[in-house]
Amino acid sequence: MLFQLASDQHKFCFDDCFKRPPALNSRGFHSSGGGPLLLKSKPVRTVIGWQLFATVVVTLCAWPIAGVEAAISAMLGGLINVVAGLFFFAIAGMGQMKTAFATVRKVVRAEAGKIIVIIVVMSFVLKNYEGVVFVPLFIAFAITALLPGVALLVPDEPLNKSPE
């Protein structure tokens, strides 16, 4: 049964809503080697949120100044880095990293994959969107490319705080 009625709380929930979630490591990923829980880590949520916010701001600024085509171009420029960032966090969070070498290798592979995603998506946008306006596209792309450095400033809070 997909839903069950919780008699004490009078609300619907999934069958496993009362089960304890699997343990997470400090980066917000399954510590048992499962797939990434992308948005569980505060730095990841912060980076993606700020990239989306910057994309919306540049898009809204480009619209009255240069028109709809410029706004669409700005939106696409920002979303290129959002997609690439999600790809990076997905690859970086997969599997176990038992040694420092394994961690560095995983991050380098994730960064290489991110660069490939940026090249592929940017090529797709430039080839298929005939109304592209380069200045707003580049401005949104550049701003969202600089924001992942913000993750270093965001403290990571443990998600599984034990009750005291």
C-alpha positions in Angstrom: 0.0 0.0 0.0 1.5 3.3 -1.1 -0.2 5.4 1.5 -1.2 4.5 5.0 -3.2 6.5 7.6 -1.2 7.5 10.6 -3.8 7.3 13.4 -2.0 9.5 15.9 -1.1 12.2 13.5 -4.1 12.0 11.1 -2.1 12.5 8.0 -1.1 10.4 5.0 2.4 9.2 4.7 4.4 6.6 2.7 4.8 3.1 4.1 8.3 3.8 5.3 7.7 7.3 6.7 8.4 6.2 10.2 11.6 4.3 9.4 14.9 5.9 10.3 16.7 7.2 7.1 20.0 5.6 6.2 23.1 7.1 7.7 24.6 10.1 5.9 28.2 11.2 5.9 29.3 14.8 6.3 28.8 15.6 2.6 25.1 14.5 2.7 25.6 11.2 0.8 24.8 7.7 1.8 27.6 6.3 3.9 26.7 2.8 2.8 27.8 3.4 -0.8 24.4 4.2 -2.2 23.8 7.0 -4.7 24.1 10.7 -3.8 21.5 12.6 -1.9 22.3 15.7 -3.8 20.4 18.4 -1.9 21.0 17.1 1.6 24.3 18.9 2.0 24.0 22.5 3.0 26.9 23.7 0.8 25.4 21.9 -2.2 22.0 23.4 -1.6 23.6 26.9 -1.1 25.5 26.7 -4.4 22.6 25.5 -6.4 20.3 28.0 -4.8 22.6 30.9 -5.4 23.2 29.8 -9.0 19.5 29.7 -9.6 19.0 33.1 -7.9 21.7 34.7 -9.9 20.2 33.2 -13.1 16.8 34.7 -12.3 18.4 38.1 -11.4 20.4 38.3 -14.6 17.4 37.1 -16.6 15.1 39.7 -15.1 17.7 42.5 -15.7 18.3 41.5 -19.3 14.6 41.4 -20.2 13.7 45.1 -20.0 17.2 46.2 -21.2 17.5 44.0 -24.3 14.3 42.1 -24.7 13.0 38.5 -24.5 15.8 36.9 -26.6 18.4 38.4 -24.2 16.4 37.1 -21.2 16.2 33.6 -22.6 19.9 33.7 -23.4 20.7 34.8 -19.8 18.5 32.0 -18.4 20.2 29.5 -20.6 23.7 30.8 -19.7 22.9 30.4 -16.0 21.3 27.0 -16.4 24.3 25.6 -18.2 26.3 25.9 -14.9 23.4 24.7 -12.8 23.2 21.4 -14.8 27.0 21.0 -14.8 27.0 21.6 -11.0 24.4 19.0 -10.4 26.4 16.6 -12.6 29.5 17.4 -10.6 27.8 16.8 -7.2 26.3 13.5 -8.5 29.6 12.1 -9.6 31.6 13.4 -6.6 29.1 11.8 -4.2 29.0 8.3 -5.7 30.8 5.4 -4.1 33.2 5.1 -1.2 36.3 7.2 -0.9 38.5 5.4 1.6 41.8 7.2 0.9 42.9 10.7 0.1 44.0 9.5 -3.3 40.6 8.1 -4.1 38.9 11.3 -3.0 41.1 13.5 -5.2 40.7 11.1 -8.1 36.9 11.2 -7.7 36.8 15.0 -7.5 39.1 15.4 -10.6 36.8 13.0 -12.5 33.8 14.9 -11.4 35.4 18.2 -12.5 36.4 16.8 -15.8 32.8 15.5 -16.3 31.5 19.0 -15.3 33.7 20.6 -18.0 32.5 18.1 -20.6 28.9 18.8 -19.6 29.5 22.6 -19.9 31.0 22.2 -23.4 28.2 19.9 -24.6 25.4 22.0 -23.3 26.9 25.3 -24.4 27.5 23.8 -27.9 23.9 22.6 -27.9 22.6 26.0 -26.9 24.7 27.9 -29.4 23.9 25.5 -32.3 20.1 25.2 -31.7 19.0 28.6 -30.3 19.2 31.0 -33.2 18.1 34.1 -31.2 21.0 33.9 -28.7 22.3 37.2 -27.4 25.9 36.6 -26.3 26.4 39.3 -23.7 23.6 38.2 -21.3 24.4 34.5 -21.9 28.1 35.1 -21.0 27.3 37.3 -18.0 24.9 34.8 -16.5 27.3 31.9 -17.3 30.3 33.8 -15.7 28.4 34.7 -12.6 27.1 31.2 -12.0 30.5 29.7 -12.8 32.1 31.8 -9.9 29.5 30.9 -7.3 30.6 27.3 -6.5 33.5 28.9 -4.6 30.9 30.1 -2.1 30.5 26.5 -0.9 33.8 26.8 0.9 32.3 29.5 3.1 29.2 27.6 4.0 29.5 25.5 7.2 28.2 22.0 6.7 25.7 21.0 9.4 25.3 17.4 10.3 21.9 16.1 9.1 21.5 13.2 11.5 21.7 15.1 14.8 21.1 12.7 17.7 18.6 13.9 20.3 20.3 15.0 23.5 
